[in-house]
Amino acid sequence: LSHIYLFSAIRFFEENNNLKQEVLNILDTTPYHAAELDTSLMLYLSPKLVIIEKIKDLKEFPKFSESRIYLDGRLWMNTGIVGDASKATREKGEQIFNLFKSELSKQIKQIQVEII
């Protein structure tokens, strides 16, 4: 999962709610690539894929120009992480997952009402 897709989903759902703010309230850091948000979700959804020993000190805040699009992150990051994965927890992942699940459920019910 990528923070880009997650926040795209939030924008889609955000028409009548404050899902983005609810997610940000759970996190201790700004959600960047492979950091607290993504890692928390993976700790909840598929913990066997997360190597805890590697994330405890895994944080990187590379300096890059906001006005430039990079197609290859190797130009400015060493680990593949932008942010702080060490702040991730299974509990945060569960809370965020449940927020998405709840909102998706509401959206599906609304579509059903509109169709009928």
Secondary structure in CASP SS format (residue, H / E / C, confidence):
PFRMAT SS
TARGET T0000
AUTHOR 0000-0000-0000
METHOD secondary structure of the structure
MODEL  1
L C 1.00
S C 1.00
H H 1.00
I H 1.00
Y H 1.00
L H 1.00
F H 1.00
S H 1.00
A H 1.00
I H 1.00
R H 1.00
F H 1.00
F H 1.00
E H 1.00
E H 1.00
N H 1.00
N C 1.00
N C 1.00
L H 1.00
K H 1.00
Q H 1.00
E H 1.00
V H 1.00
L H 1.00
N H 1.00
I H 1.00
L C 1.00
D C 1.00
T C 1.00
T C 1.00
P C 1.00
Y C 1.00
H C 1.00
A C 1.00
A C 1.00
E H 1.00
L H 1.00
D H 1.00
T H 1.00
S H 1.00
L H 1.00
M H 1.00
L H 1.00
Y H 1.00
L H 1.00
S C 1.00
P H 1.00
K H 1.00
L H 1.00
V C 1.00
I C 1.00
I H 1.00
E H 1.00
K H 1.00
I H 1.00
K C 1.00
D C 1.00
L C 1.00
K E 1.00
E E 1.00
F C 1.00
P C 1.00
K C 1.00
F C 1.00
S C 1.00
E C 1.00
S C 1.00
R C 1.00
I C 1.00
Y C 1.00
L C 1.00
D C 1.00
G H 1.00
R H 1.00
L H 1.00
W C 1.00
M C 1.00
N C 1.00
T C 1.00
G C 1.00
I C 1.00
V C 1.00
G E 1.00
D E 1.00
A H 1.00
S H 1.00
K H 1.00
A C 1.00
T C 1.00
R H 1.00
E H 1.00
K H 1.00
G H 1.00
E H 1.00
Q H 1.00
I H 1.00
F H 1.00
N H 1.00
L H 1.00
F H 1.00
K H 1.00
S H 1.00
E H 1.00
L H 1.00
S H 1.00
K H 1.00
Q H 1.00
I H 1.00
K H 1.00
Q H 1.00
I H 1.00
Q H 1.00
V H 1.00
E H 1.00
I H 1.00
I C 1.00
END
